[in-house]
């Protein structure tokens, strides 16, 4: 029995399903390819840049932002599968999601705020410490 490949990216799974769908227009397949590239770039950015240059709170916020786009992608694919969205609307929304993923992460040009103070306990009257 052949082993099934492990996929740990929801976005990758959806983009592969879009590209493999027998009724997919070429423009949707193209968007899926761009999405695969954007997903890979996002994962690489997290590993090579985000983890080493951002504090955990900022990185967490960025990951939540990406996760929101992934949730939108899954929802769109489910709506497409049930016929709730027509092909034109599907491609329009898919393009918006892919373009947002391609722009991610967008960080401010200036220095990133240090959120580590959130972890520090504020001592006031009547507290130990």
C-alpha positions in Angstrom: 0.0 0.0 0.0 1.4 3.4 -1.0 1.9 6.0 1.6 -0.3 9.0 1.3 1.8 12.3 1.2 1.5 14.4 4.3 0.2 17.9 3.7 0.4 20.3 6.6 -0.9 23.4 4.8 -4.6 23.9 4.4 -4.0 26.6 1.7 -1.8 24.2 -0.3 -4.6 21.6 -0.2 -7.2 24.0 -1.4 -5.0 25.4 -4.1 -4.2 21.9 -5.4 -7.9 21.0 -5.4 -8.7 24.1 -7.4 -5.9 23.4 -9.9 -7.0 19.7 -10.2 -10.7 20.4 -10.5 -11.9 19.2 -13.9 -14.1 22.2 -14.5 -11.5 24.8 -13.5 -10.9 27.6 -16.0 -7.3 28.2 -16.9 -7.4 31.6 -15.0 -8.4 29.8 -11.8 -5.6 27.3 -12.3 -3.2 30.2 -12.7 -4.5 31.8 -9.5 -4.1 28.5 -7.7 -0.4 28.3 -8.9 0.2 31.9 -7.7 -1.5 30.9 -4.4 0.8 27.9 -4.0 3.8 30.2 -4.5 2.4 32.8 -2.0 1.8 30.0 0.6 5.4 28.7 0.1 6.8 32.2 0.4 4.8 32.9 3.6 6.1 29.7 5.2 9.6 30.5 4.2 9.3 34.0 5.6 8.0 32.8 8.9 11.0 30.4 9.2 13.7 32.6 7.9 12.6 36.1 8.9 9.6 36.2 11.2 10.9 33.9 13.9 14.2 35.6 14.2 13.2 39.2 13.8 9.8 39.6 15.5 8.8 39.2 19.1 6.3 36.4 19.7 3.2 38.7 20.0 3.9 40.4 16.6 4.6 37.1 14.9 1.4 35.7 16.4 -0.6 38.6 15.1 0.9 38.1 11.6 0.1 34.4 11.7 -3.5 35.1 12.8 -3.7 37.5 9.8 -2.5 34.8 7.4 -4.9 32.3 9.1 -7.8 34.6 8.4 -6.9 34.6 4.7 -6.7 30.8 4.8 -10.1 30.6 6.4 -11.5 32.8 3.7 -10.0 30.5 1.1 -11.5 27.4 2.6 -14.9 29.1 2.9 -14.8 30.1 -0.7 -13.8 26.6 -1.9 -16.7 25.1 0.2 -19.1 27.7 -1.3 -17.9 26.8 -4.8 -18.4 23.1 -4.1 -22.0 23.6 -3.0 -22.8 25.9 -5.8 -23.4 28.9 -3.6 -20.9 31.0 -5.7 -20.7 31.0 -9.5 -17.5 30.7 -11.5 -17.1 34.4 -12.0 -17.5 35.3 -8.4 -15.3 32.4 -7.4 -12.5 33.7 -9.5 -12.9 37.3 -8.4 -12.8 36.3 -4.7 -10.0 33.8 -5.3 -7.9 36.6 -6.9 -8.5 38.9 -3.9 -7.3 36.2 -1.5 -4.3 35.3 -3.6 -3.3 38.9 -4.0 -3.6 39.5 -0.2 -1.4 36.4 0.4 1.2 37.6 -2.1 1.4 40.9 -0.2 1.7 39.2 3.2 3.5 40.0 5.4 3.2 43.7 5.3 5.1 45.2 8.2 5.6 48.8 9.1 8.8 50.4 7.7 9.8 51.6 11.2 11.0 49.6 14.1 8.7 46.9 15.4 7.2 47.6 18.8 8.5 45.4 21.7 5.5 43.7 23.1 7.5 41.8 25.8 6.3 44.3 28.4 2.9 42.5 28.2 4.5 39.6 29.9 5.9 41.7 32.8 3.8 41.9 35.9 2.8 45.4 36.9 3.4 45.8 40.7 1.3 48.2 42.6 0.2 48.8 46.1 -0.7 45.7 48.0 1.1 43.3 45.7 3.9 41.0 46.5 7.2 41.5 44.8 
